[in-house]
Amino acid sequence: MKLVQLSVLAAAMVMSSVVLAAGGGDRTFKRMMANKDQAMEKFVAKEQARDPVVLNEKKDDKTKDL
């Protein structure tokens, strides 16, 4: 009897993992990656539209190194 219960439990665990793996997780991941790509495109476009930042490499006596 214990062997039958153990077999049923093992079969249920295997079946649930197979069913969940083929579920909506792949679609959710695909949608998440598409949203990330879209957000990155908007970010890059916004950064390119900004004026470039000019760094002054010259240091004077008043400038202290951090």
C-alpha positions in Angstrom: 0.0 0.0 0.0 2.8 2.4 0.8 4.5 1.7 -2.5 1.2 2.6 -4.3 0.9 5.8 -2.4 4.5 6.7 -3.0 4.1 6.0 -6.7 0.9 8.1 -6.9 2.7 11.0 -5.1 5.7 10.7 -7.4 3.4 10.7 -10.5 1.5 13.7 -9.2 4.7 15.6 -8.7 6.0 14.8 -12.2 2.7 15.6 -13.8 2.4 19.0 -12.0 5.9 20.0 -13.0 5.3 19.1 -16.6 1.9 21.0 -16.7 3.4 24.1 -15.0 6.4 24.2 -17.2 4.2 24.3 -20.3 1.9 27.0 -18.8 2.0 30.7 -18.9 5.5 31.2 -17.6 7.0 31.3 -21.1 4.5 33.8 -22.3 5.1 35.9 -19.2 8.9 35.8 -19.6 8.5 36.7 -23.3 6.3 39.7 -22.5 8.7 40.8 -19.7 11.7 40.7 -22.1 9.7 42.6 -24.8 8.8 45.3 -22.2 12.5 45.5 -21.1 13.6 45.9 -24.7 11.1 48.7 -25.3 12.1 50.5 -22.2 15.8 50.3 -23.1 15.0 51.7 -26.6 13.2 54.6 -25.0 16.1 55.2 -22.5 18.7 55.2 -25.3 16.6 57.6 -27.4 16.2 59.9 -24.4 19.9 59.8 -23.6 20.9 60.6 -27.2 18.5 63.5 -27.2 20.2 65.1 -24.2 23.0 67.5 -24.5 26.4 65.9 -23.9 28.0 66.4 -20.6 31.4 68.1 -20.8 33.9 67.1 -18.2 36.7 69.5 -17.4 39.8 67.5 -16.8 41.9 70.5 -15.7 42.4 70.9 -11.9 43.3 74.0 -10.1 44.6 74.7 -6.6 41.1 74.9 -5.2 40.1 71.5 -6.5 40.6 68.7 -4.0 40.8 65.0 -4.9 38.2 62.9 -3.2 
